[in-house]
Amino acid sequence: MKKATKSSSAANTKFKDKEQVVYPIQGVGQVINIYKRKFEGETKLYYEIYFEVSDMTVHMPVDKAEEQGIRPIVSKRQADAALNLIAEEFEPVPADWKLRYQMNLDLLKQGSIKDIATVVRALYHRSKVKELPILERKLFDNALNLLVDEVSFSLRKSKAEVEELVFDRLESEPRKASRTPAAKTTTAKTAADTKESAGSASAARTSTRATRKTTAAKTTAAKSSAQDKKPAAAKSSAAKKTATSSTTSTKKAAGAKSDTATKRTKPAASAGKKTSARTTKSTGSKKK
């Protein structure tokens, strides 16, 4: 490996010597050198970036810098927008701290000042509900330092002033997020879609009601028909029962008459027997 040499191609790089840059997770650093370096048989251009907060120096290939998330410090307008963001309403964070930790870590890795402000806001308000685990507390401190560091460079204020400003915004009453013209257009489109959906839903409800009425009418007609058939069937059944009852009564009456005739015949037979007995006795007395 050859010794690094000062490059004459530094004028073609995105970031210039002595320029302040932001590296995700690491914070604000300064480009202290741009040089050529031969590595594995290939000569490449490198940034040498020094981070005062962590007292660390990073050597980054120029062609990989943007891919690694290195970016310039935000403008004053973007810094003010980040401070406004932490004072706005926010969505509740997951109760599971492990899931919450991973979500916020991913935001910090993305590296935009808006993402950093979102992490600071979420973890600050979560700490008001319940004490943060150690890992989340470290993540909050890291995000807060990143935010304060970049905003102080952007607004040209001391870190103490910016940190006080951040906590004033965090402790203020949350306000609704301001909408941009694009957001208003999206809202209007959403409202139109909602009206259209409501119209479709209303038509569907009307159709359903008509179907229900038709079904109810058919059911009522079927019930009426069934009720009409029931009296006729009842009358037919009653007639059959009456006829059966009459037949049974006739049979019973005929049987009763037969029994009466038999009873009347028996006494006559008995009378004949008595007369025969009397005649026999009379004949016997005459023979004597």
PyMOL commands that set and color helices and strands:
alter all, ss='L'
color gray80, all
select helices_A, chain A and resi 10-12+62-64+76-85+97-110+113-129+134-155+159-171+181-287
alter helices_A, ss='H'
color red, helices_A
select strands_A, chain A and resi 5-6+20-23+27-39+42-51+56-61+71-72
alter strands_A, ss='S'
color yellow, strands_A
deselect
rebuild
show_as cartoon
